[in-house]
Amino acid sequence: MSEIERQKKIEKIKHKLSLLPDQPGCYLMKNENGDIIYVGKAKVLKNRVRSYFTGSHDAKTQKLVSLIEDFEYIVTSSNKEALILECNLIKEHHPRYNVILKDDKTYPYIKITNDTHPRLEVTRKVIKNNGKYFGPYPSAFAAQQTKKLLDRLYPLRKCKTIPDKVCLYYHLGQCVAPCEYEVDQKQYEEMVQEITKFLNGGHEQIKVELIKQMHDAAEQLQFEKAKEFRDQIKHIEVLMEQQKITMKDNIDRDIFGFAVDKGWMCVQILYVRQGKMIERHASRFPYYGEAYEDFISFITQYYSENPALPKEIVLPSHDDKDAEEKDSIKEDLQSWLKVKVHLPKRGLKKQAVLMANDNAKIALEEKFKLIERDEERTIKAVENLGKWLGTEPVHRIEAFDNSNIQGANPVSAMVVFVDGKPERKEYRKYKIKTVKGPDDYGSMREVVRRRYERVLKENLPLPDLIIVDGGKGQISAAIEILEDELGLFIPVCGLVKDEKHKTAQLMVGNPPEVIPIPRDQQEFYLLQRIQEEVHRFAITFHRQSRSKSMVASQLDSIPGVGEKRRKKLLKHFGSLKKIREASIEDFKPLGIGDKLAGEIMTSLREDQNNSS
């Protein structure tokens, strides 16, 4: 950006800052392409948005601010509206610098289906009015274990589709067999009520009833039946013994804590079900706004699509906020989520929040310790690799790999590692142009020539080490181009794989010699990572090229479809599958008549039938 452009940007932003209102709302920060990179909410828009462009910030926030070319804002009538709007905008635009549940993780639920013959299932997909949902469970294992127990206790249908005859579950007493016998709806209603009672915290009552039934069966000398009841009671006890911390009531609640350090936040959730803490979950992510505001933003996203909220949510209060602001946060969340929200000051709940905060702090400390350890190991590996090769530390490594299937669609790829870490922006892909057939050495010569001619022409940084995938032949091919044609004297090494296609040994020099790096050394692990990364990158590129080639060849083989029309078809429909499934009418916007449209669809459908 030139100085004139920079000044224009500053003037534009200053002007817009002067127009900001003293009202609550949301603001949307945009980059030079108009993409929304950050969404925030504010009690007073003028104060919050101005704070980004005044005063000092840490390096991380400075980076965000440097990318802001423009901003928009939306005024709301209350903080609660701003809270909801922020959540919706983040979900809509997925801004790069927001606290986002990036893995889009959905938690498992136990569902009683809304069928004539209901069944139990564990699902992550929630559809309204399609059954009763219980959860969320902190892990799929916890949900599956609970379902397993309920399957033993209540003989609902187990099969997804009703079979023609009774199955093993019927003989085990775990299914009422609607496939063969008529089942009274009243019987289903009673089971559904019992399951609902169990999942809403009534397992102790059900356990008492099972004990009574066990004693009754024993008195009637029905020992097998009594044994079944005893086993069911044990399963309930085993499941409930997995709980770790007990509170006096039987209320389901989620307890939150958080910690921040070095621009990162960790949110810790303690899941309390039926008064017992069953599990915890930690989420770590970089944050760019004010810590507590981003913490609340995380919570709104976490619950935004949750159909089965706990009875209570317990949050840490913010020491920097006054009583009125704390009450406002609490009331806004309560009225939106329709559950009780606590910001405890003392007692057991306060202790639980402090425990969640401590766990979040420890989780962040562990993260940074692991990063520091990995960095130390990587730096040591870079230094030691240079010693093995008899050179200075190899700060910049460029690695090449070729990929083809019997010479078809030959490609090559290059990855770059700087100080032992991948620099993905500098990765490059190459379609082999001058080599015909499966010629690995020829492909290596071409790609090395193309890469380093460009490096010299554009004065790009030279690597300290070049790695090729292979042994003597590939090393010689690379050195031939570098030294004889380009006058570059850069160490070239080859990574030879064993029969299991794993990195086996390092070869270097001309003629190449084996460097005996032990397999348990960090420098060997570094070479292994580089070889796996360049191979992955090359294979991915080759699959993409092959897929495009197959699509092109199928369309090009149809009379009347040339390159120009092929591109139009793919741009309009998006894939061969959609072209194949199209109707004659769908081709008309492209100026393709009924006859040619019919020939295109017939040809593609015939190709599909022949391949299957």
FENRAHU-V122997 format. One record per residue. BURIAL is 1 if it has 16 or more other C-alpha atoms within 10 Angstrom, else 0. D_FIRST is the distance of its C-alpha to the first C-alpha in whole Angstrom. Layout:
burial,d_first
BURIAL,D_FIRST
BURIAL,D_FIRST
This chain:
burial,d_first
0,0
0,4
0,7
0,8
0,6
0,6
0,10
0,11
0,10
0,12
0,15
0,15
1,16
0,18
0,20
0,21
1,22
0,24
0,26
1,26
0,30
0,33
1,34
1,34
1,31
1,28
1,25
1,22
1,19
1,16
1,13
0,11
0,14
0,16
1,18
1,20
1,19
1,21
1,24
1,27
1,30
1,31
1,34
1,32
1,29
1,27
0,28
1,27
1,23
1,23
0,24
1,20
1,18
0,21
0,23
0,22
0,22
0,23
0,20
0,20
1,20
0,17
0,15
1,16
1,15
0,11
0,11
1,13
1,11
1,15
1,19
0,22
1,25
0,29
1,32
1,35
0,38
0,39
1,37
1,39
1,38
1,34
1,35
1,36
1,33
1,31
1,33
0,33
1,29
1,29
0,31
0,30
0,26
1,26
1,23
0,22
1,22
1,25
1,29
1,30
1,33
0,31
0,34
0,36
0,39
0,42
1,45
1,48
1,51
1,55
1,56
1,59
1,59
0,60
0,63
0,66
1,67
1,64
1,62
1,60
1,57
1,54
1,51
0,47
0,47
1,48
0,49
0,51
0,54
0,55
0,57
1,57
1,54
1,54
1,52
1,49
1,50
1,48
0,49
1,50
0,53
1,54
1,54
1,56
0,59
1,59
1,60
0,62
0,64
1,64
1,65
1,68
1,69
1,69
1,70
1,67
1,67
1,65
0,64
0,61
0,63
0,67
0,69
0,72
0,74
1,74
0,72
0,72
1,71
1,74
0,76
0,74
1,75
1,71
1,71
1,73
1,73
1,72
1,72
0,76
0,77
0,77
0,75
0,76
0,72
0,74
0,74
1,70
0,69
0,71
1,69
1,66
0,67
1,68
1,65
1,63
0,65
1,64
1,60
1,60
1,62
0,66
1,66
0,69
0,71
1,71
1,72
0,75
0,76
1,75
1,78
0,80
1,80
1,80
1,83
0,85
1,85
0,86
0,89
0,90
0,90
0,87
0,85
0,83
1,81
1,81
0,79
1,77
1,76
1,76
0,73
1,71
1,72
0,71
1,67
1,67
0,67
0,65
0,62
1,63
0,63
0,60
1,58
0,57
0,57
0,60
0,60
0,63
0,62
0,61
1,58
1,55
1,52
1,48
1,47
1,44
1,42
1,39
1,37
1,34
0,33
0,29
0,27
1,30
1,33
1,36
1,38
1,42
1,44
1,48
1,50
1,53
1,56
1,59
1,59
1,58
1,54
1,54
1,51
1,47
0,44
1,40
0,37
1,34
1,30
1,27
1,27
1,24
1,26
0,29
1,32
1,35
0,33
1,31
1,35
0,36
1,33
1,35
1,38
1,38
1,36
1,39
0,41
0,40
0,42
0,45
1,48
0,50
1,49
1,51
0,53
1,51
1,48
1,48
1,45
1,44
1,43
0,41
0,42
0,39
0,40
0,43
0,46
0,45
0,42
0,43
0,46
0,43
1,41
1,45
1,46
1,43
1,43
1,47
0,47
0,44
1,45
0,49
0,50
1,51
1,48
1,49
1,47
1,51
0,51
0,54
0,57
0,56
1,53
1,51
0,52
1,51
1,48
1,48
1,49
1,46
1,43
1,45
1,45
1,41
1,40
0,42
1,40
1,37
1,39
0,40
0,36
0,35
0,38
0,38
0,34
0,35
0,38
0,36
0,34
0,37
1,38
1,35
1,35
1,38
1,38
1,36
1,37
1,41
1,40
1,39
0,42
0,44
1,42
0,43
0,39
0,37
1,35
1,33
1,30
1,28
1,31
1,30
1,33
1,34
1,36
1,38
1,39
1,42
0,45
0,48
0,45
0,44
1,40
1,39
1,36
1,34
1,32
1,30
1,29
1,27
1,28
0,27
1,29
1,31
1,29
1,27
0,24
0,24
0,20
0,22
1,25
0,26
1,28
1,31
1,33
1,36
0,36
0,39
1,42
0,44
0,46
1,46
0,45
1,43
1,43
1,42
1,39
1,38
1,38
1,36
1,33
1,33
1,33
0,30
0,28
1,29
0,29
0,25
0,25
0,26
0,24
0,21
0,22
0,21
0,23
0,27
1,29
1,32
1,34
1,34
1,36
1,38
1,40
1,44
1,46
1,47
0,46
1,43
1,42
1,44
1,42
1,39
1,40
1,41
1,38
1,36
0,39
0,41
0,38
0,35
0,36
0,34
0,37
0,35
1,38
1,38
1,40
1,42
1,43
1,46
1,47
0,50
0,53
0,51
0,48
0,46
1,45
1,48
1,47
1,45
1,45
1,44
1,45
0,46
0,49
1,48
0,49
0,49
0,48
0,50
1,47
0,49
0,48
0,48
0,45
1,42
1,41
1,43
1,41
1,38
1,39
1,40
1,37
1,35
1,38
0,38
1,34
1,34
1,37
0,36
1,32
1,34
1,37
0,35
1,33
1,37
0,38
0,35
1,36
1,39
0,39
0,37
0,40
0,42
0,41
1,40
0,44
0,46
1,44
0,44
0,48
1,49
0,50
0,48
0,45
0,42
0,39
0,37
1,40
1,39
0,35
0,36
1,39
1,37
0,34
0,36
1,38
0,36
0,39
1,42
0,44
0,43
1,44
1,47
0,48
0,47
0,49
1,50
0,49
0,45
1,45
0,45
0,42
0,41
0,44
1,46
0,49
0,52
0,54
1,50
1,49
0,53
0,52
1,49
1,50
0,53
1,52
1,49
1,52
0,55
0,52
0,52
0,55
0,56
0,53
0,55
